[in-house]
Amino acid sequence: MNEEFDGRTYGGPVNRTYYSNINAYNQIFVDTVRLTGGNNASRWLLVPGWNTNIELTTGDYGFTLPTDRLRSAAIPDGEKRIIISVHYYDPWDFCGDPSSPVAEWGASESTASDSKLKPNQTGFIDSQFQLVHKTFVEQGYPFIVGEYGAIDKTYRNPRNRNARVAFTTAICVSARKYGGVPVVWDDGTTGNNSFGLFDRSNFVPLQPAILTAIKSIFSDARVGRGAAKGEPTSAVPNAPDVAARSQNMK
C-alpha cells in the first residue's frame, strides 16, 4: 500500500477506526503472501503506517504490527521478517510545494512555514529516524524510507541545487545511522518542480551532485549493519562534508 490514510488527516490525531482498517489490510497482506508458500513463506514483507508518516506510525495513534504466524518454520524464532515503510518530505514547502518560494534548506533556513524545522533541520531528521529506531529497529524490525526527495526550484533560487544535495545527504546519513535504507523518489519528470534525477528518454543523469552524494554514503555497502542489530552506527560521513564534496565533484 502507498500512503494509505483518510485523505484528510496529514497529522495527528487520527481516527483510530480508520487506522484499524490499515492494520487489517496489513495483516491480510502478510497472511495472503505467506499462504502462497515457496519463497513467499520466508521473504521479507514491507508494511506502512498512516500515510507512511513517521510520527503517526511510531506514536500512540493506533498502528499495530501484523503478526507473522504463518511464516516458514525454518525462520529462527527470534528473527523478524517484517520491514516498516516510511516516507520523508519535511518541510513540504521546500520538498514538494511548487507554489512555495522556499528553495533553501538547512540550519540557517528561516522561511519554512513549519517552525519546528527552523532551528536545526538536520537535527530534526535525526530525531525522526531515532523514533523509528527506538520503536522498531530495537525490536528487530528494520525500516525503509520508501520515498524522500525535494523538487527542483533552481528557477526560483540557484542555491536550491546545493540545498537539495544537503537535504539528500542528511537523509542518507541519518537513515543509515539508524538502521534504515533510503530510496530517493524519481517520478520521471524533468525541469521546474520535478523530482527527476534522470532523463529517462536520453539516459542522462540530470542531478549528478545528488547521485554522487548518495553514492558517497553507501558506496561501501555496509548499510545499517550495526543499527540493524539495534545499535546506531557512527561510521558514516558527516552530512555537510559529503554535500560539499559532492559539489566539488559535480
N, C-alpha and C positions, 0 to 999 in steps of 0.2 A: 504494500500500500504506500501511496505517496502523499504525505501531508494531509492525512485524514483528520477532519475536525468538523465543527458545525457550520463553517463558512463565515462565522462572525467573531468568535472569541479568539483573538490572537494572543491575549494574555489572560492571566487568571482573574477571578476564579472561574472554573469551567463547570458545566453541567455534568454531574457525576453519572447520571443515567446515560448521557451520550458517551461519556468516557467508557462506561462498561460495555457499550457496543463495540468500541475499538478493541478493548481487551478480548471480547468474544471472537471478533474477527481474527485476531492474532492466534487465539487458541485453535480455531477451526483450521487456519493455515498450517500451523505446526502439526496438528493431528493428521490432516489430509496428506501432507508430504510424507510423514513417517509411514503411514499405512500403505504407501505405494511400494515400499520395500526397496531392495537393492541398495545402491549408494545413498538413496534418499532417507534411509533409516538412520544414517550416521552423519550426513552432511551438516554443515553449519547453516543456520537459518537466521535471517535478519528481520527484526520486528521494531516498529516505531511506536512512540507515544503520541500524545495530542499534537498534531501539526508538526511533528518532529522537533518540537520546541524543548530545549534543554531543561529549563526551569519547570515546565509543565509535565515533564517526564520524570524528573528526579524528585520533585517536591510532593507534598501531600495533596495531590489533586485527583488521584484515582487510578493512576497507572498500576497495573499488576503484570508481572512477568508470566507468560504462559508456562504451564507445566510441560515437561518433555517426557512424559511417562511411556510413550510408545517408541522411543528411540531404540536403536540396536543395543542388545545386551552386551555387545563387545566393547562398548564405550565404557571406560572406567567410571565408577560411581561418582567420584569427585570431580570429573571433568564436565564442563558445560559445553553445549553446542548451540547456544543462542547468542546472537550479537544484537546490540542495541543500535538503532538508527537515529541519528540526529542531524539537523541541518544548521547552518550558521550564516546569517545575513544581517548582523548587527554592526553598526547602526544602519537601518534600512534607508535612511535618507542619503547615505553615502553608497551603500551597496547596491540598492535596487530601484530607487525612486528617480525616474528620469526628469520629473518636474522640480526636484530639489536642487538648489545651487551648491549643495555640499559636495565638493570634489576632492577634498583633502582628508587625510586620516592620520591619527597619531596622538601622542600625548599632548601636543600643543594645540590640537584642533579644538576650537571653541564654538563652532557654528552648528554642530549636530544638535538636533532637537531633543534627543534623549539625554537628559542631564547626567544620568548615571554613567554615561560613557565619556564624559568630557575630561575628567581629571587624568585618567590613565587608561586608555583603551586597550593597550596590550595587557595590562593587569586584569581588565575585565574579562578578556578572552581566557586568561589563565584561570580565573575564578570559575568560569562556566565549565571548563573541562575538568577542573577539580571536583565539581559537583558530580559529574558523570563518573569520575574515577572512584569517588567515595561511595556512591550509590551502587555502582555496578561492577567496575573493574576489580575492586577489592573483594567482591563476591565471586570473581572468576568469569564475569561476563565482559568481553571486550566491546568496543564501540567503533562505529564507522561514521564519520562526518560525510554523509552521502551527497551533500551539496554544500558548497560555500563559494563565494566569489564576489566581485564588485564590477559594476558596469563601467564601460569606457566613457569618461567625461572629460577627456583631454580637450575637447572642443570648448568646454567651459573654463578649464584651467589646465595649463600644460603640466603643472605639478601633479596632476592626477595620475600620471604614468608611474611616478615614484611612489605615490600613495598606495596604488594597487599592489605594487611589489611588496611594500612594507606590510600591508594587510595580509597578503598571501603567506608571507614569511612567518608572521606571527601565528597564523592559524596552524601552519605546518609544524612549527617548533612546539607549540603548546599541545597539539593533538598527539604528536609523537611522545612528548614527555609524559603524558598521562594515559598512554596505552591505546590511543586511537589511530585510525588511518583516515586521513582527509582525502576526499575525492572532489577535485575542483569542477565547478559547473561550467560547461561549454554548451550553449544552446544552439550552436550552429550559425548564429547571426554575426554580422560584422559591422563595423562603423560605429557611429554615435550610439551610446546607450546599449551597447552589446556586451554580452558575456563571452563571446567567442575568443578563443585563443589561437584558432587555426582557420585559414581559408581552406575549406574542405573541397572546394572545386578545383583549386590550383595547387593543393598540397603544400601550402606555405604557412609557416608559423607567423602569427600576427603579433604575438606578445612574447618575444624571446626572453625578455628580462624576467617575466613571471615564470616561464618554464625553467629558466636557469635557477631561480630561487628554489623552486620545488625540488629540482634535481640535487641542488647543493645540500639539502637537508636529508634526502632519502637515498642518496647515491650508494651508501654502504649497505643497504638492505637490512639493517638491524632495526627494523621498525618496532618500537614499543616493546622490545624484548624484556626489559626489566619491569615496565609498567604492566605488562600482561600478567605478571605474577603478583600484582598488587602493589608494586613499588615504583613510584615515579622515576623516570630516567633523568639523569642530569647531563649525560654526554651528548648534548645536542647543541648546534650552533646558536650563537646569540642572534636574535632577530634583526636588530639594526645592522650588525656586521654583514649578515648574509644579504640584506637588502642593498647595502652599499656595494658589496662585491658583485651582485647581480647587475647593478647599473654599470659598473666598470667593464663587465664582460659583454654588455649588450652590443 
